[in-house]
Amino acid sequence: MHGTVVKSTGSWYIVRGLETGQLYRCRLRGKFKIKGLKVSNPLAVGDHVEFTVEAQAEGAAVISHIVPRRNYIIRRSVHKTGHSHIVAANLDQALLVVTLVSPATSFGFIDRFLVTAEAYHVPVTLLFNKTDLYDAEGFEYQAEIAGMYASLGYPSLTCAATTGEGVPEIDHLLDGKVSLLAGHSGVGKSTLINALVPDLDLKTAEISEFSDKGVHTTTFAEMLEVRPGTHIIDTPGIKELGLVDMPPAELAGYFPEMRALLNQCRYHNCQHTHEPGCVVREAVDQGRIALPRYDSYLSMLAGEDNRH
């Protein structure tokens, strides 16, 4: 039988059968190795699989084959050194929930997510949440940030999940697609999902006032059906998003504004940091490449953490 992984708890996988729509509790047959990838999870939510139902236990099955992935979002594993973790696979789009207040999402985090999505061909829309907490200056700042990303081909929507503002527009964006919903803990993903799928009544947690960092409410990624043919993959809040297997020489190619200039530098192996005749640095000086984006590039090139 064929199906889609809708939840992974590490050792067991919940698979929705394609033919029946029924849920099956599955385990993997043997060890699965993915060529060229050291991953802590051989199977991810969104994977398409082939499985066989076991006669002795109702709803229990064994996965025998993983269909090659169309794309995926991957991050460095938090638990296993030298390994990666596939967040979700076979995505039509990713929606990155960003907050400019309570807590503020860093440019470093946004840009790492966009670079990863560029590398694996996943279109991204930014969702600016918690606009109900803005003052006039906040709206101006958000318009500026949204404009910067829109000029690079990343559209955005504004919303306030607690009041319902922007929810119909997001619902329209989701229609007929498999969408990954990602972001730091505390940006309001669960509240947003509750607004989009009211009967789910997901646990939401108050922001910890002590640290102004989010409280984890989702522990495993899960694919949720908004309506037939429309799905959201909810993910645990991501504290940091370490880049995976990205050679320094390729990094600039995942920044659209740099990609357009790459063959114009004096040196073919220019890393756009200090070299003479670098058109990327020239574009930064002239304001054609936004300084926060260039700073993110330098930070990734240096392999720095992005938690702040």
N, C-alpha and C positions, 0 to 999 in steps of 0.2 A: 504494500500500500504506500501511497505518497502522502506527505503532510508537511506542515510548517511548525518549527519549534516556536512555541509561544511563551515558554518560561524555562529557565535553566536554574537549577539549584545546586549545581556543581556535580552531583553524581547522578541525579535523575533529571529527565527532560520531559516537559509536558508538550505533547505534539497534537496539533489539531489535524485530523484526517481530512485530506482534500476531497475524497469521495463522499464522506459521511458527515463531516463537520463535527464529529465526535472527538472528545479529548482522550488521549492515551498517555499512560505513564510509561515512559520508555527509558531503557538504559542502552549504552553503547556496546556493540559487540566488539570485544578485543580492544586493542590500542589503536587509536587513530592518529596518524602523523600527517600534518599538512606540510607539503613540500616547501622547504625554504623558510618556514615560519616556526619559531619557538614560542608556542602559546600556552597559557595556563588553562585555556578552555578550548578543546578541540571543536566544540559545538557552540553556536551562539544563537540568541533569539533572532528569528528571521530566516535561519537556515532552512532550506528545503531538503527533505530527507526521504529515504525509502525505509520502510520498517515492516516487521512481521509481527502479527498479534500472537501471543502465547496462549495456548488453549487453557492452561491450568489456572490462570488468574484473569479475572475479568478486567478489561481495560489496560492490561500490562502488555508491553511490546518490546521488541529489540530492534534498534536502528542498525541497518546493515550498510547504508551508503549515504554519503553527503553529496548532494548535487553541487557542482562547482559554483562558487559565489559570483554574482554580478558585480558586487562591490561590498565594502564594509567600512566601519569606523573602528580604528584600533588605537590602543593606548599602551603605555608601559605598564606592566603588571605591578601592583602595589605590594603583592605578597611574595612573588617569586622573582628573585634577582635574575636579570638576563632574559626574562620572558616577557611576552606581550599578552594583552588581554583584548579579545575582540568584543567590542561593546554591542554591536548588532550588525546583521548582514542583510543583503538584498533590499536596499532602501531606495525609495523613490525620491526622498528628500530628508534633510535634517532641519529641525527647528531649534535654534540655540536661544534659550531663554536668558536674557541679559537684564541685570538691574543696575541702575546708576546710583541708587541709594538703598541702604538697609538689606543686604550688604551690597557694596559696589563691586561689579565684575571688572577685573583688570583687562587692559588691552592685551596683555601677554596671553591671557587665557583665551580670549576671543580669537586672537590671531593664530594661536596653536590649533584651535579647533578648525578654523578655516583652512589652514595649511594641510591638515590631515584630510579634510573633506576634498580639497583640490587633488591631493595625491591619489585618492581612491574614487574620484569622479562622483561625488555626492553633492547635489545642489543644496545650498544653505539659505534659509531665511532667518534673519535675526528678529526675535520677539522681545521688544522692550517692555518689560512688565513693571508693575507698581507705579504707574503714572499718577495714581491717586495720591501719591506721597510727594509729588513735585510741587515746587513753587514756580513762579514765572521764569526764573533763571534756569531751573531744571529743564523746563520745556525747550528753552533756547539751546541749552547744552546738548540735549538729546537730539534735536533737529540737526545740529552740527555733526554729531557722531554718525547719525543715520545717513546724512548726506555724504560723509566721507566713504562709508561702506557701499552706499548705492552707486557711487562713481566707479567702484571696482567691480560692480556686477552682483553685489549682495543686497537684495531687497530687505526691507524690514516692515514690521507692523508694530503698533503700540497697543498696549492692553493693560487693564487693571483687573486681574483675575477675581479679586474679592468683590468688585462692583459689577463685573460682567462686561465692562467696556472692552470693545475689540474682539470679544469671544465669537460673535457671528462671522467676522472676517477670517478669523483663524479656522473656524469650522469649515468655511468655504475652501480655504487653502488646503485643508486635509482631504477633501472629498475625493474618493476613489484611489487614494494612495496609501502606501506604507510609509509612515513618517517617524523618524527618531526624534524624541523630545529630550534635549540634553541641557545641562547647565550646572553651575555650582549648587551645593546644598543651600537651601534658604531663598532661592530666587522665585519660588512659588510654582514649581512644576505640578505638584500634587493638587494645589488649589485650582490651577488652570485645567488639569484633567477632570477634576470634579465638576468644573463649570461646563466642560465640553461633553462629559459623560456623567450626568447627574446621578445615575443609579449606582455608580461604582463606590461612592462614599469612601474614597481613599483616605487613609490616615494623613492628616496634615499636622505639622508641628509648628508651634510658635518659634520665632527666631529666639535663639538664646541671647538674652539681653546682655549677659556677661561679656560674651566675646563678639557679638554681632556676626557670628558665623552660623551657617545653617545647622540644623539638627537632622541627622539622616533619618528618613522615614521609609525609604525604599531600599531593601537590601539586595534584591535580585532584579535584573532587567525582566520586563514582562510586556508581551504584546497584548494590547487591549483593543477590543472591537468597538469602534464608535457606532458603526452600523455596517451591514453587509458590504464588503468591498473597501471599507475605510478603516484603517488601523493606526494606532499610535503605539510606539514602543517607548515605555517609560523606563528610565534608567536611574540607578542610584546617583545621588549628587556627586559630581566629580570635583575632588579637591585640587588635583593637579592633572595635567594632561601631557605626560611625557611623550615626545615624538619617538617614532619607532623606525629603525632602519632607513634613516633619511640622510644620505651622504651630503656633507656640506656643499659640494659642488652643485647638487640638485636643488637645494633649498630655495634659492631666489626664483626658480622656475614655478614655484607654487604661490608666489605673490604676483597676481595679475599685472600690477603696475610696474613690476620689475621685469617680468617675462617679456613685455613689449620692447624692452631696451637691451636684452641680453647679448645680442651679437654686435653691439655698438661700442663696447669698452675697448680700450687699447689692447688689453691682454685677454686672450681667450679664456684663461683660467682665473679671471678677476673674481675676488670674493666680496668686492664692494665694501671694503673696510678702510683701506688706506692707500690703495694702488693709484698711481698717477693715470690720468686719462680715463677715469671711471665715470661713465655717464649716469649711473644710478646715484652716486653721491652728488653729482652735479644737479640731478633732478630733485634731490632732497634739499639742497641749498636754494634752489629756485622755487621751492614750495610745490613742485609737481608730484612729489611723493610725500605723503604726510609723515611728519616726524615720529608720531607714536608707532606707525607701521614699521618704519626703519629701525626704531629702537627694539621692536619685537623681533625683527629679523636678526639683529646683532645678538640679542639674548638667546635666540634659538641656536644661532651659529656657535655660541659659546657653551651651549648645552646647559644653560642655567635652569633652575627651578622656576615655576610660574605661579606659585601659590598666592602671591601677593600682587 
